[in-house]
Amino acid sequence: MRFPWGTAADLPTIGTEIDTLAAMDVEGGPGARLRVARERGLAFRREFATTGTPGSIVTRDLVTLPYPTRFGLFRASRAIAPFLSITNRMLVIRWDDKVLLFEPSDHEHGRYTPYFEDLSERTPDVVERRMVKVHGTVPDHLAALGIAPEDVDYLMFDHLHTQDLRRWIGTSTTPALFPNAKVIVQRDELMAMAELHPLQKPWYQPATYADVPPEAFLPIDGSVVLGPGVAVIKTPGHVFGNQSLVVNTSTGIWVSSENVIAAEALTPEHSKLPGLSSWSRRWQQEVVLNANTVETTADQYNSIVLEKTIADRSTADPRFLQFFPSSELTGAWTNPGTRPTFTHGQIVH
């Protein structure tokens, strides 16, 4: 199999494999896989707590933008607003002499993703200005933190929807902003981008990967520990090669991905958002998916339960878990019925 930027055999690997979370695709269908996700998640949670903690974690807001309510709160919301707001945030994680940027989105170029480009064309400028708020850019945030671009070791996203990495890792004609950084990504997602399915095409920018250096990628097959208290676990469903960040902090274990857009989507029985609690009871579903792409819905559900099993309870409100959505639901007066019951806002360690 060839990718637009090289073969799988050309690409190096990283991290220590998490045996507990290997071979999760057991026989017996999605129900059997759900049981295994709960069992393995509990076992990994105990193991991971012994790996230590990273040196520091800080959160920086990038952009708040509109997102269809029917995607973000899949089937459960009874809000009258067709759109809600989500805030994209970057995590800066340091351990030993390593620096990892999680979700360092180039939101200026992300707007050219087919779905968002089409949405922008159909939205009046005055409305778009009210619904989109830029908080800062990746380079500006790093400069404020005193981190030089050449000191960044790893870039990681839960998946590559909307991502254009050319400014970060360079091309044959453009120098990289982060010359020493490697992109940690699931090999499954790289393979899928070589020949996208129609369900995937609105959310990717595959042409932007045609001229990026293959040596900038560090593909992984599954779940690995990257450093003390820092791991990436495979959570397929939202996309085939989805992955989640897991970190051990002074308040316990956190999990971060875009599988859901609000912490209360993992415990909807405590949600005050219109419809979530009643929908969860009626359909006997314990989580509310972020479902803009329904590639493998049952697998995404199971992945969220895995995340739910690993994360500790919030010290601010134990009804909710230390799940940090990489795109977090944000209240706005323009979107009635979508103000979250509880938000984390940031991770500080």
C-alpha positions, -999 to +999 in steps of 0.1 A: +000+000+000+014+034-010+006+066+007+009+100-011+040+106+010+057+072+011+052+035+020+044+022+055+077+004+056+095+038+052+081+052+084+096+047+119+076+040+151+077+054+186+067+045+222+062+014+243+032-007+233+004-011+258-002-048+259-034-044+280-050-025+251-037-047+223-060-070+202-092-053+214-111-065+182-124-098+197-149-121+182-185-119+191-196-086+177-197-050+191-214-061+223-185-084+231-160-056+222-178-033+246-174-057+274-137-060+266-133-022+265-146-019+300-124-047+313-092-036+296-099+000+304-100-007+342-069-027+340-050+000+320-062+027+344-045+008+373-013+003+353-011+038+339-013+055+373+020+039+381+039+054+351+044+087+368+034+122+357+047+146+331+065+178+341+037+202+331+006+206+311-010+239+300-040+246+278-043+274+252-075+284+233-073+286+196-107+293+180-144+291+188-165+282+158-200+270+149-208+233+145-241+216+137-260+205+168-271+173+151-235+163+148-221+174+182-250+160+203-259+130+181-297+125+181-300+135+218-304+173+218-338+190+217-323+225+213-339+248+188-305+261+177-293+243+145-257+252+155-238+251+187-203+265+194-171+245+201-138+258+212-106+242+198-078+240+223-042+230+223-024+212+251+013+217+257+028+187+275+063+185+288+082+156+303+120+151+307+133+171+278+103+165+255+076+188+243+043+175+228+017+197+213-017+180+212-042+195+188-020+223+175-045+232+147-036+257+120-072+271+121-064+297+095-059+269+069-084+245+085-112+267+072-105+254+037-118+219+048-146+212+023-174+211+049-164+244+066-156+261+033-190+253+021-206+265+054-187+297+052-198+304+016-235+300+027-231+321+059-235+359+057-203+377+068-220+395+097-233+362+111-199+345+107-181+373+125-205+368+155-200+330+155-163+327+150-138+340+176-101+336+172-083+334+206-047+329+193-024+310+171-001+281+179+031+302+172+019+331+194+009+308+223+043+290+222+061+323+221+042+335+252+052+302+269+088+307+261+090+276+238+110+279+207+097+261+176+128+240+173+122+227+209+089+210+199+095+172+196+060+159+188+027+170+172-004+149+178-041+151+168-068+128+178-075+125+141-066+146+110-100+160+101-095+197+089-058+195+095-033+212+070+002+205+084+022+222+057+032+253+078+041+231+107+062+203+090+071+220+057+071+209+021+098+205-006+097+242-011+086+256+023+106+253+055+089+238+086+080+260+115+087+230+137+119+216+121+124+188+147+088+178+153+073+145+143+036+139+138+023+109+159-006+093+140-023+060+137-011+041+106-048+033+099-056+069+093-026+074+070-038+044+050-073+057+048-062+091+035-046+074+005-081+067-009-109+084+010-144+071+012-172+096+003-183+097+040-148+110+048-142+135+020-160+165+035-137+165+065-101+160+051-077+181+031-058+152+014-042+174-013-023+193+014-003+161+023+010+155-013+042+173-007+050+170+030+081+150+040+074+114+050+101+115+077+079+140+096+055+112+105+057+087+134+029+061+127+018+038+155-004+007+154-025+009+185-018+022+220+016+033+234+031+050+264+051+080+252+066+091+286+058+093+323+021+098+326+017+104+289+000+079+265-019+077+233-046+050+230-063+038+199-101+048+199-115+039+165-149+049+153-151+087+148-125+079+122-109+045+116-076+056+130-089+078+158-066+081+189-069+097+223-045+114+246-042+100+282-023+120+309-017+114+346-018+146+365-020+161+401-058+155+400-056+121+385-061+107+350-075+127+321-085+116+286-088+140+257-103+135+222-131+147+200-152+116+204-176+137+224-178+175+226-187+179+263-178+161+295-215+156+302-218+135+271-201+108+291-226+111+320-257+124+302-278+114+332-264+146+349-268+169+319-292+199+319-289+202+281-324+198+267-330+162+257-297+145+267-308+129+300-342+117+287-327+104+255-301+085+273-327+068+295-351+061+267-325+045+244-304+030+272-273+046+258-247+058+284-228+082+261-237+108+234-214+107+204-199+135+184-211+121+151-202+143+121-188+111+105-204+078+112-177+056+099-182+028+125-207+040+151-206+010+174-168+012+176-170+049+184-195+041+212-171+014+226-141+038+223-160+064+244-168+038+270-131+029+271-122+066+276-149+069+303-135+038+321-100+053+322-107+089+332-109+099+369-138+119+384-136+157+383-123+172+415-146+202+407-178+182+403-176+144+407-207+139+386-185+145+356-153+129+344-119+143+337-126+140+300-113+170+281-129+174+247-103+187+222-132+207+208-153+216+238-190+228+238-191+265+246-222+284+256-233+313+233-264+335+233-267+329+196-273+291+203-302+287+227-304+253+244-267+244+239-250+260+270-231+231+287-240+221+323-203+217+331-170+227+314-134+220+322-120+249+302-084+238+307-061+212+322-034+225+346-007+203+359 
